[in-house]
Amino acid sequence: MENISLSLISGDFLKEFYGDIAKPSVQSVGKALGEVFDIVFGGLSYFPQKGNLYLKSNLEKYRKKLENVPVDNIITADPQIGVPIVEKLKYTTHEEISDLFTTLLANASNSEKIESVHPSFINIIDQLAPDEARIIAHLSTNPTIPYCNINGSLINNDGTISQNSYNILISHATVLPWQIDFYIKENIGAYLDNLVRLGILSDEKGTHIQVMSLYNDILEKYNYNQIKETLDTSIYRNVFIDKSFYVLTDFGNLFLKACIKD
């Protein structure tokens, strides 16, 4: 790879962070992000030490992701994408979030991947908890998430059963706690709600997957038979389930294509 022409700012930056700026992979970083570095760091004579460490670590991940990209495919990242990502990499500490940012940045620097990159993905990543990033990684091989609501039919004061009167005993039960190593598994419901809000997932309430074994696995994990056996019969007449699922949206598929490494 021929040495590329770098501005004084970009050259100094690469030398400080990578040392040998003649390395092909470092040259690739310069080619892709030279303009971004000029915008982000122009006029700065130094970087805060702690931010330095975070940015150095995150840009090293980015450099490694460019190593397998053919030199001819390396393009200059659009500053609309590159500038806000580099700014965020200064203080991004969670591995799961930095991996999304650096993969998005690497794809924005690759002519073969650029069609999947959308500026809105930056703000989406910025609104994710690390556990939500783990769910997104899971979705890359499991695009549907079956769930069950386990409900108790209420007994009316006169002893009759109302068809529409019930309490949800367990809401949106999934097998995710047994499939993903969560930091805070108690927040899974909130995580799924946020992924729906962001347009990554769609809640297909009212429909269900025609593979009953998927729902049987959920009921087994949540001790459905024990719930029925220990039901407070002074309040509830019986237990029933509502089956449904979450599915990756078209927008979510594009997000995964841009932000999750193949």
Order of alpha helices (4+ residues) and beta strands (2+ residues): alpha-alpha-alpha-alpha-alpha-alpha-alpha-beta-beta-alpha-alpha-beta-alpha-alpha-beta-alpha
